[in-house]
C-alpha cells in the first residue's frame, strides 16, 4: 500500500497534466530559430538572477542592479564561478533561509562520492519542469502519451536480500514496470525476460550499466527482448556498451545528461547528437581559469526553474566541448561533441554479478563528514571503502556507510572501511571514485 501511495503521489504532484502541457510547448518551440531560444534564455536568466540576489546572501549587494538586457554578459562579469566545495565550505553565504529547507521544499542530494553530499533545496514548480524536459526527450525517442515503459534504474523495488521473484513493481499510475537493478543475474534473467515480454512495453529507461547487463544476460541465455528505443542516463555510456545494447535489444539508444544540481540538461536526438537545452539553464564551457573556451573545458551552469535555491555559475566536475556543426534534426539547440564525467570501474558482488556504479552512490547519500571517498574491489570477495575523514567524522558515519551498502546496494557484499589521509587523482586529473583492483 505504501508503495502504491508513493507512486500515486509522484504521478499527481510531478508527472501531471501541467508537466505534459509544458512538454508540448517545449516540443512546439524546439525547432524555432536560435534567436527565439536566446530571447527566452534572457527572460529566464533575468528571473533567476533577480530571485538569487534576494534569497542568496552572497549576492545581496547586486539587489536592484540586474539589467533587463545583455543579462548573460552581466552574469559572467558579476557572478563568480562556484562549485560543490564552495557550497560546503560557505553554506551561510550560498544557501537560502539560513540553510534550512522550508517545509514545502524538497531536498535533492548529490551522490557524495567525491566528498560530503550537498543538499539542494527545490521548489515544487521545478519538479514539474524537470519532468516536462524529460517528457520532451522521451518524445525524441518515440514516446507517446500512455505508452508503457520498462524502468531499470535505481528504484529500491524489493529488499536486496530477496531471493525469489517478483523482482519488479507494476506502477499502474505511470504505466511503468519497474525492475530491480540489484537482482538481475544468471539465475533470474529468465524471470525478468518473461515479465518484460508479458508487459509489452516499447521503451526501456535504464542506467547504461543496467541496460548493458540486461542485454548481455539476455543474449547469453538466448532470450528475446526487443524495444523500439532505449533511454539511458545518470552514468557514462561507453560506445561498446551502446553497440551491444542496440544490437541485442533492437532499438536505438537516446542518452541524456543531467545531475542533482539541475544546472544543465542535455539529450540525444535521433541522429545521436547531444543537445544542451537552452530553456533549462544557461550553460558555459570554461577552461581551468574560468574563461570561455572552444576546446574541452568544465561545464558551468546557471539554473532557471528552481527559484527556491538558484545556483548561479555552478561548475561541475564534468567536461565537454561545444560542437559548431548544425544537427540535421533541425532543432535549434546547441550541441556538444562529448561529455566526460567521473571515471569508474565495474565492481562485482560475492556472486560475481556487476553492480551499477550509480547504485553504489546511493550508499553515500545522507552520510556526512567525508572529505573524499573511493570504493575499491581489492579481492574477488572483498570491497574496501576508503574514506578521507573531516575533523567532525565519527565511527557512526562509517558504520552508516557500511550499513547503507548492504541495505541499499547489495546484501551479497563483504565490505571493510579504511580511513586514509588522501586519495589522489589520476595523472589525467580525473578522480576515480570506483576502482577495480582485482
MOGI-V872871 format. One record per residue. N is the residue number from 1. PHI is phi in whole degrees, 0 to 359 (999 if undefined). Layout:
n->N phi->PHI
n->N phi->PHI
This chain:
n->1 phi->999
n->2 phi->299
n->3 phi->295
n->4 phi->301
n->5 phi->295
n->6 phi->298
n->7 phi->286
n->8 phi->295
n->9 phi->297
n->10 phi->298
n->11 phi->294
n->12 phi->288
n->13 phi->273
n->14 phi->244
n->15 phi->265
n->16 phi->250
n->17 phi->293
n->18 phi->293
n->19 phi->298
n->20 phi->294
n->21 phi->296
n->22 phi->296
n->23 phi->297
n->24 phi->298
n->25 phi->294
n->26 phi->299
n->27 phi->296
n->28 phi->296
n->29 phi->267
n->30 phi->295
n->31 phi->251
n->32 phi->292
n->33 phi->289
n->34 phi->301
n->35 phi->298
n->36 phi->294
n->37 phi->298
n->38 phi->292
n->39 phi->296
n->40 phi->295
n->41 phi->301
n->42 phi->299
n->43 phi->296
n->44 phi->294
n->45 phi->294
n->46 phi->300
n->47 phi->297
n->48 phi->294
n->49 phi->293
n->50 phi->298
n->51 phi->287
n->52 phi->300
n->53 phi->292
n->54 phi->266
n->55 phi->246
n->56 phi->255
n->57 phi->306
n->58 phi->298
n->59 phi->251
n->60 phi->297
n->61 phi->292
n->62 phi->261
n->63 phi->301
n->64 phi->82
n->65 phi->249
n->66 phi->286
n->67 phi->283
n->68 phi->274
n->69 phi->231
n->70 phi->54
n->71 phi->290
n->72 phi->299
n->73 phi->293
n->74 phi->296
n->75 phi->294
n->76 phi->294
n->77 phi->281
n->78 phi->241
n->79 phi->244
n->80 phi->287
n->81 phi->287
n->82 phi->239
n->83 phi->214
n->84 phi->300
n->85 phi->300
n->86 phi->293
n->87 phi->298
n->88 phi->291
n->89 phi->275
n->90 phi->224
n->91 phi->301
n->92 phi->297
n->93 phi->271
n->94 phi->245
n->95 phi->250
n->96 phi->280
n->97 phi->53
n->98 phi->57
n->99 phi->76
n->100 phi->245
n->101 phi->291
n->102 phi->288
n->103 phi->302
n->104 phi->270
n->105 phi->268
n->106 phi->260
n->107 phi->238
n->108 phi->262
n->109 phi->233
n->110 phi->289
n->111 phi->296
n->112 phi->84
n->113 phi->288
n->114 phi->256
n->115 phi->156
n->116 phi->296
n->117 phi->300
n->118 phi->257
n->119 phi->278
n->120 phi->242
n->121 phi->283
n->122 phi->230
n->123 phi->271
n->124 phi->298
n->125 phi->299
n->126 phi->293
n->127 phi->293
n->128 phi->292
n->129 phi->300
n->130 phi->301
n->131 phi->293
n->132 phi->298
n->133 phi->295
n->134 phi->292
n->135 phi->301
n->136 phi->298
n->137 phi->294
n->138 phi->301
n->139 phi->296
n->140 phi->298
n->141 phi->269
n->142 phi->95
n->143 phi->289
n->144 phi->236
n->145 phi->305
n->146 phi->72
n->147 phi->290
n->148 phi->270
n->149 phi->230
n->150 phi->259
n->151 phi->243
n->152 phi->229
n->153 phi->234
n->154 phi->260
n->155 phi->301
n->156 phi->276
n->157 phi->286
n->158 phi->224
n->159 phi->301
n->160 phi->304
n->161 phi->278
n->162 phi->299
n->163 phi->240
n->164 phi->211
n->165 phi->291
n->166 phi->276
n->167 phi->253
n->168 phi->209
n->169 phi->223
n->170 phi->270
n->171 phi->268
n->172 phi->288
n->173 phi->281
n->174 phi->262
n->175 phi->52
n->176 phi->227
n->177 phi->257
n->178 phi->261
n->179 phi->263
n->180 phi->274
n->181 phi->299
n->182 phi->285
n->183 phi->243
n->184 phi->279
n->185 phi->204
n->186 phi->301
n->187 phi->284
n->188 phi->255
n->189 phi->301
n->190 phi->298
n->191 phi->296
n->192 phi->297
n->193 phi->298
n->194 phi->296
n->195 phi->293
n->196 phi->297
n->197 phi->293
n->198 phi->292
n->199 phi->286
n->200 phi->75
n->201 phi->283
n->202 phi->255
n->203 phi->226
n->204 phi->248
n->205 phi->245
n->206 phi->204
n->207 phi->295
n->208 phi->305
n->209 phi->294
n->210 phi->288
n->211 phi->296
n->212 phi->294
n->213 phi->295
n->214 phi->299
n->215 phi->292
n->216 phi->297
n->217 phi->291
n->218 phi->299
n->219 phi->291
n->220 phi->294
n->221 phi->258
n->222 phi->57
n->223 phi->253
n->224 phi->265
n->225 phi->226
n->226 phi->227
n->227 phi->229
n->228 phi->284
n->229 phi->200
n->230 phi->232
n->231 phi->252
n->232 phi->241
n->233 phi->178
n->234 phi->82
n->235 phi->219
n->236 phi->290
n->237 phi->260
n->238 phi->277
n->239 phi->305
n->240 phi->296
n->241 phi->290
n->242 phi->302
n->243 phi->299
n->244 phi->293
n->245 phi->298
n->246 phi->295
n->247 phi->294
n->248 phi->277
n->249 phi->268
n->250 phi->92
n->251 phi->257
n->252 phi->290
n->253 phi->260
n->254 phi->243
n->255 phi->276
n->256 phi->232
n->257 phi->234
n->258 phi->200
n->259 phi->201
n->260 phi->298
n->261 phi->287
n->262 phi->56
n->263 phi->252
n->264 phi->201
n->265 phi->217
n->266 phi->227
n->267 phi->214
n->268 phi->279
n->269 phi->265
n->270 phi->292
n->271 phi->260
n->272 phi->78
n->273 phi->268
n->274 phi->271
n->275 phi->264
n->276 phi->267
n->277 phi->283
n->278 phi->285
n->279 phi->266
n->280 phi->270
n->281 phi->193
n->282 phi->261
n->283 phi->251
n->284 phi->241
n->285 phi->240
n->286 phi->235
n->287 phi->276
n->288 phi->294
n->289 phi->261
n->290 phi->82
n->291 phi->261
n->292 phi->303
n->293 phi->221
n->294 phi->273
n->295 phi->270
n->296 phi->294
n->297 phi->206
n->298 phi->284
n->299 phi->275
n->300 phi->238
n->301 phi->231
n->302 phi->242
n->303 phi->288
n->304 phi->252
n->305 phi->250
n->306 phi->260
n->307 phi->278
n->308 phi->292
n->309 phi->211
n->310 phi->296
n->311 phi->260
n->312 phi->249
n->313 phi->53
n->314 phi->268
n->315 phi->269
n->316 phi->266
n->317 phi->280
n->318 phi->281
n->319 phi->235
n->320 phi->204
n->321 phi->221
n->322 phi->295
n->323 phi->257
n->324 phi->254
n->325 phi->261
n->326 phi->296
n->327 phi->270
n->328 phi->294
n->329 phi->290
n->330 phi->89
n->331 phi->285
n->332 phi->275
n->333 phi->288
n->334 phi->293
n->335 phi->235
n->336 phi->241
n->337 phi->288
n->338 phi->195
n->339 phi->233
n->340 phi->250
n->341 phi->248
n->342 phi->296
n->343 phi->266
n->344 phi->209
n->345 phi->265
n->346 phi->251
n->347 phi->257
n->348 phi->244
n->349 phi->276
n->350 phi->295
n->351 phi->264
n->352 phi->81
n->353 phi->271
n->354 phi->291
n->355 phi->247
n->356 phi->302
n->357 phi->302
n->358 phi->292
n->359 phi->298
n->360 phi->299
n->361 phi->297
n->362 phi->301
n->363 phi->292
n->364 phi->270
n->365 phi->290
n->366 phi->91
n->367 phi->268
n->368 phi->253
n->369 phi->69
n->370 phi->249
n->371 phi->283
n->372 phi->196
n->373 phi->209
n->374 phi->207
n->375 phi->251
n->376 phi->234
n->377 phi->262
n->378 phi->262
n->379 phi->220
n->380 phi->299
n->381 phi->242
n->382 phi->208
n->383 phi->250
n->384 phi->237
n->385 phi->263
n->386 phi->262
n->387 phi->232
n->388 phi->266
n->389 phi->280
n->390 phi->272
n->391 phi->295
n->392 phi->268
n->393 phi->297
n->394 phi->224
n->395 phi->301
n->396 phi->297
n->397 phi->297
n->398 phi->294
n->399 phi->298
n->400 phi->297
n->401 phi->297
n->402 phi->295
n->403 phi->296
n->404 phi->298
n->405 phi->301
n->406 phi->282
n->407 phi->274
n->408 phi->251
n->409 phi->255
n->410 phi->195
n->411 phi->277
n->412 phi->260
n->413 phi->224
n->414 phi->244
n->415 phi->236
n->416 phi->229
n->417 phi->247
n->418 phi->229
n->419 phi->275
n->420 phi->230
n->421 phi->287
n->422 phi->197
n->423 phi->229
n->424 phi->275
n->425 phi->287
n->426 phi->290
n->427 phi->305
n->428 phi->286
n->429 phi->95
n->430 phi->283
n->431 phi->255
n->432 phi->267
n->433 phi->275
n->434 phi->238
n->435 phi->229
n->436 phi->268
n->437 phi->242
n->438 phi->277
